[in-house]
Amino acid sequence: MGLLRLLFGWSRQEFAESFPEVPLDRQPSIYQFIQSHIQPVQKSLSAGSPPLPDEEQIAANSKIRWAPGAMDGVSTHHIGAKETDQAKELFTLVRAYWTSPTAKNKAKVYNFLLEKGTVSLVDPFLQSLREESRVNHDRLYELAKSFATEAPDREPVKFGIAVVGLYGQKQDIEIYRTLGVHDEFTLFCAVALQNTSEYPEIEVWDLAKLVQGWGRVHLVERLSETTNPEIKDWLLREGYKNSIMYEYLAFPCARGGGLLAALEQNNVDDDLLLSAAEIIQALIIGGPAENIDNYDDGAMVVELFLDEMEQRGTGLVQFLTVSTIHNFLSAKDADWPARSNRGWTPEKRQEMLDQCSNIIRQPRWRDHVLSGLDSSDEQEFYNADRAAAVLAIDPWPFHWERVQQQPLQQGRWYGVMKNCNESRIAQVIALAESTLPLDRIATGAATEIGLGPGYEAHGCLDFILQELGRFPGYGNRLIETGLKSPTIRARNMALKALSEWGKDKWPGNVTQLLELARRDEPDQEVRERIDDLIAGKPLEEGIGP
């Protein structure tokens, strides 16, 4: 089963079928669009640039919108399969075009790319191209360049970049520099630049500075083997930062940037210490990429970081990293014998644990936390909230003040409910019922994903419902709203709360509400959960959307 079908119930073919054959006259082309949104001085995309010209056509057949480059990023990092049979079919279509360059044959290539995508086909396609002895290069280059610069759809543009890049023509570099500033195309442009530029590493580095999403991930991975000291320093201070997950780039930047050598210097500045904190925390959290257990210098880097922190670390990010290190070193179920070979010996672990405890106990942190909790800066507040948990400081009064200021800000309800207790729940429910547009949420059961613009109030309700199970009898109207929400997620959360209450604590009208909800429920699994609840059966743990 394909990733798109598995996650969202749709395929590329389903939205490709509605596209015109070769819409190269549809304006603007993606190349023109990106060109018009590049800032003249910064050379990056302007803030708030609108979606690509084909976004609405793609979104019309999708229940969720992928971030730029995310579909290809997931494919290259977590799937990796190359569609060799489809690549052979694509090669046959391209060969038919260079043999007979008709509009019909061009349309077949274009529509095939729309249906199948590019990222999983391009490598085996290019391999077939290298093995073919009778290529009409003039016609192939013309086809690819027209796709790269004239197509209003992203998949043909990617194919065009990949093929034009093979020819190494200097006059095409500006095409790659232009398209590459958009994360959707950065990966393809990086390869083309490496094939074309006299200074490929500098070109890739310059492009990496202009992107923040999946494009940054792809480019930094390619820069991680650099010997250029300026690039190494940039990897440590800026390169790991991206809008996807720092965990993707913490390892290549720590190793490729030489984090150990940088911390061994006598003049570790505050900015480098902050970057080291963020990299170490991402390495320990791990997740989708290589982590602290893949990093041979990990123990020495952590030791040097803690030495610095004992002397002068003042930021909450650094404090949170110390806490993360403490939790990491305290883990009982870890494979410490294997880690011991990489420097995490029992003696060294205990020494670092003592350092962490000493740093965390320093009285200055309490003032930093209280100051951060009173800040209007969202990131500063977030860090202070996390640090408050380490120091056993109750942040609820601050969360309560913030949610009253902006009751339609989803994350503020999360903080309130996470820190809520029996003495607080009544006023929380009263505020929710008086500020959230419950009638606009309870539009009836459907199968909406419920993410993005227009669903802010739904998200607020979700954060309340997911904690209501701890407070039997509170929030009946919110439960009823959840049962009538168009998102399966909210209905499941409402059912979960009722299950945690227990049938003996239900208000008198709940059974009737459930019977009505079952009648209108479009999802079979949700209907079955409603039947179980009515029958007095507890719901299984971990029910999802």
FENMO-V32208 format. One record per residue. RES is the residue in one small letter. PSI is psi in whole degrees, 0 to 359 (999 if undefined). Layout:
res:RES psi:PSI
res:RES psi:PSI
//
This chain:
res:m psi:131
res:g psi:157
res:l psi:317
res:l psi:318
res:r psi:318
res:l psi:316
res:l psi:321
res:f psi:358
res:g psi:21
res:w psi:164
res:s psi:166
res:r psi:321
res:q psi:322
res:e psi:325
res:f psi:342
res:a psi:332
res:e psi:336
res:s psi:356
res:f psi:148
res:p psi:167
res:e psi:293
res:v psi:89
res:p psi:49
res:l psi:348
res:d psi:359
res:r psi:127
res:q psi:150
res:p psi:161
res:s psi:161
res:i psi:321
res:y psi:314
res:q psi:319
res:f psi:310
res:i psi:318
res:q psi:321
res:s psi:348
res:h psi:12
res:i psi:131
res:q psi:131
res:p psi:328
res:v psi:307
res:q psi:333
res:k psi:5
res:s psi:172
res:l psi:142
res:s psi:147
res:a psi:138
res:g psi:20
res:s psi:140
res:p psi:167
res:p psi:165
res:l psi:156
res:p psi:334
res:d psi:7
res:e psi:318
res:e psi:325
res:q psi:321
res:i psi:315
res:a psi:331
res:a psi:337
res:n psi:16
res:s psi:147
res:k psi:357
res:i psi:150
res:r psi:128
res:w psi:143
res:a psi:155
res:p psi:125
res:g psi:356
res:a psi:319
res:m psi:315
res:d psi:324
res:g psi:315
res:v psi:318
res:s psi:315
res:t psi:330
res:h psi:333
res:h psi:353
res:i psi:295
res:g psi:356
res:a psi:139
res:k psi:128
res:e psi:82
res:t psi:322
res:d psi:316
res:q psi:326
res:a psi:322
res:k psi:321
res:e psi:318
res:l psi:318
res:f psi:320
res:t psi:319
res:l psi:319
res:v psi:319
res:r psi:321
res:a psi:325
res:y psi:312
res:w psi:341
res:t psi:319
res:s psi:91
res:p psi:65
res:t psi:162
res:a psi:325
res:k psi:316
res:n psi:325
res:k psi:320
res:a psi:323
res:k psi:319
res:v psi:313
res:y psi:309
res:n psi:329
res:f psi:318
res:l psi:322
res:l psi:319
res:e psi:317
res:k psi:339
res:g psi:179
res:t psi:319
res:v psi:323
res:s psi:352
res:l psi:336
res:v psi:317
res:d psi:308
res:p psi:329
res:f psi:312
res:l psi:327
res:q psi:317
res:s psi:323
res:l psi:319
res:r psi:330
res:e psi:349
res:e psi:127
res:s psi:344
res:r psi:73
res:v psi:132
res:n psi:92
res:h psi:326
res:d psi:314
res:r psi:323
res:l psi:316
res:y psi:317
res:e psi:318
res:l psi:310
res:a psi:318
res:k psi:325
res:s psi:322
res:f psi:316
res:a psi:322
res:t psi:345
res:e psi:342
res:a psi:138
res:p psi:7
res:d psi:140
res:r psi:322
res:e psi:315
res:p psi:326
res:v psi:315
res:k psi:316
res:f psi:316
res:g psi:316
res:i psi:313
res:a psi:319
res:v psi:315
res:v psi:323
res:g psi:335
res:l psi:330
res:y psi:348
res:g psi:36
res:q psi:123
res:k psi:327
res:q psi:348
res:d psi:355
res:i psi:321
res:e psi:331
res:i psi:315
res:y psi:322
res:r psi:325
res:t psi:304
res:l psi:331
res:g psi:342
res:v psi:352
res:h psi:126
res:d psi:336
res:e psi:333
res:f psi:359
res:t psi:316
res:l psi:313
res:f psi:321
res:c psi:326
res:a psi:316
res:v psi:318
res:a psi:318
res:l psi:320
res:q psi:330
res:n psi:343
res:t psi:320
res:s psi:149
res:e psi:335
res:y psi:69
res:p psi:322
res:e psi:320
res:i psi:320
res:e psi:316
res:v psi:319
res:w psi:314
res:d psi:320
res:l psi:323
res:a psi:329
res:k psi:342
res:l psi:354
res:v psi:155
res:q psi:342
res:g psi:228
res:w psi:331
res:g psi:317
res:r psi:318
res:v psi:310
res:h psi:317
res:l psi:318
res:v psi:322
res:e psi:325
res:r psi:338
res:l psi:354
res:s psi:348
res:e psi:12
res:t psi:153
res:t psi:1
res:n psi:118
res:p psi:328
res:e psi:318
res:i psi:321
res:k psi:316
res:d psi:321
res:w psi:321
res:l psi:319
res:l psi:326
res:r psi:331
res:e psi:326
res:g psi:324
res:y psi:342
res:k psi:128
res:n psi:164
res:s psi:3
res:i psi:285
res:m psi:130
res:y psi:333
res:e psi:332
res:y psi:327
res:l psi:358
res:a psi:314
res:f psi:308
res:p psi:329
res:c psi:321
res:a psi:314
res:r psi:308
res:g psi:329
res:g psi:349
res:g psi:55
res:l psi:320
res:l psi:310
res:a psi:323
res:a psi:320
res:l psi:342
res:e psi:347
res:q psi:157
res:n psi:346
res:n psi:51
res:v psi:114
res:d psi:171
res:d psi:322
res:d psi:319
res:l psi:323
res:l psi:321
res:l psi:315
res:s psi:318
res:a psi:319
res:a psi:315
res:e psi:321
res:i psi:314
res:i psi:316
res:q psi:317
res:a psi:322
res:l psi:320
res:i psi:319
res:i psi:319
res:g psi:216
res:g psi:251
res:p psi:358
res:a psi:184
res:e psi:146
res:n psi:199
res:i psi:331
res:d psi:348
res:n psi:354
res:y psi:105
res:d psi:331
res:d psi:7
res:g psi:311
res:a psi:318
res:m psi:322
res:v psi:315
res:v psi:319
res:e psi:314
res:l psi:322
res:f psi:315
res:l psi:324
res:d psi:316
res:e psi:318
res:m psi:327
res:e psi:332
res:q psi:321
res:r psi:2
res:g psi:126
res:t psi:344
res:g psi:151
res:l psi:332
res:v psi:315
res:q psi:320
res:f psi:315
res:l psi:326
res:t psi:320
res:v psi:317
res:s psi:319
res:t psi:318
res:i psi:317
res:h psi:315
res:n psi:320
res:f psi:312
res:l psi:338
res:s psi:353
res:a psi:124
res:k psi:333
res:d psi:10
res:a psi:160
res:d psi:74
res:w psi:328
res:p psi:318
res:a psi:321
res:r psi:333
res:s psi:328
res:n psi:344
res:r psi:19
res:g psi:352
res:w psi:60
res:t psi:159
res:p psi:319
res:e psi:316
res:k psi:321
res:r psi:314
res:q psi:321
res:e psi:317
res:m psi:325
res:l psi:317
res:d psi:320
res:q psi:314
res:c psi:315
res:s psi:318
res:n psi:319
res:i psi:314
res:i psi:328
res:r psi:350
res:q psi:131
res:p psi:341
res:r psi:336
res:w psi:326
res:r psi:317
res:d psi:320
res:h psi:318
res:v psi:312
res:l psi:322
res:s psi:318
res:g psi:323
res:l psi:338
res:d psi:5
res:s psi:149
res:s psi:352
res:d psi:124
res:e psi:317
res:q psi:321
res:e psi:319
res:f psi:317
res:y psi:314
res:n psi:319
res:a psi:322
res:d psi:316
res:r psi:319
res:a psi:327
res:a psi:322
res:a psi:323
res:v psi:321
res:l psi:7
res:a psi:38
res:i psi:130
res:d psi:113
res:p psi:2
res:w psi:318
res:p psi:325
res:f psi:318
res:h psi:319
res:w psi:318
res:e psi:320
res:r psi:319
res:v psi:330
res:q psi:328
res:q psi:321
res:q psi:79
res:p psi:349
res:l psi:13
res:q psi:111
res:q psi:313
res:g psi:337
res:r psi:328
res:w psi:326
res:y psi:312
res:g psi:320
res:v psi:313
res:m psi:326
res:k psi:325
res:n psi:14
res:c psi:153
res:n psi:184
res:e psi:327
res:s psi:348
res:r psi:339
res:i psi:324
res:a psi:316
res:q psi:331
res:v psi:314
res:i psi:318
res:a psi:318
res:l psi:317
res:a psi:315
res:e psi:334
res:s psi:344
res:t psi:332
res:l psi:140
res:p psi:74
res:l psi:323
res:d psi:326
res:r psi:342
res:i psi:319
res:a psi:62
res:t psi:358
res:g psi:148
res:a psi:135
res:a psi:197
res:t psi:34
res:e psi:145
res:i psi:320
res:g psi:37
res:l psi:153
res:g psi:190
res:p psi:138
res:g psi:348
res:y psi:21
res:e psi:315
res:a psi:323
res:h psi:319
res:g psi:322
res:c psi:313
res:l psi:321
res:d psi:315
res:f psi:330
res:i psi:313
res:l psi:322
res:q psi:345
res:e psi:355
res:l psi:340
res:g psi:339
res:r psi:352
res:f psi:75
res:p psi:134
res:g psi:351
res:y psi:137
res:g psi:35
res:n psi:318
res:r psi:326
res:l psi:322
res:i psi:314
res:e psi:319
res:t psi:317
res:g psi:321
res:l psi:337
res:k psi:9
res:s psi:149
res:p psi:352
res:t psi:132
res:i psi:325
res:r psi:311
res:a psi:321
res:r psi:320
res:n psi:321
res:m psi:320
res:a psi:318
res:l psi:320
res:k psi:318
res:a psi:316
res:l psi:322
res:s psi:319
res:e psi:330
res:w psi:319
res:g psi:140
res:k psi:331
res:d psi:347
res:k psi:7
res:w psi:142
res:p psi:163
res:g psi:336
res:n psi:3
res:v psi:316
res:t psi:318
res:q psi:320
res:l psi:320
res:l psi:321
res:e psi:319
res:l psi:320
res:a psi:321
res:r psi:322
res:r psi:324
res:d psi:359
res:e psi:123
res:p psi:348
res:d psi:126
res:q psi:318
res:e psi:322
res:v psi:320
res:r psi:319
res:e psi:324
res:r psi:321
res:i psi:317
res:d psi:317
res:d psi:318
res:l psi:314
res:i psi:325
res:a psi:358
res:g psi:15
res:k psi:137
res:p psi:146
res:l psi:153
res:e psi:156
res:e psi:150
res:g psi:28
res:i psi:141
res:g psi:194
res:p psi:999
//
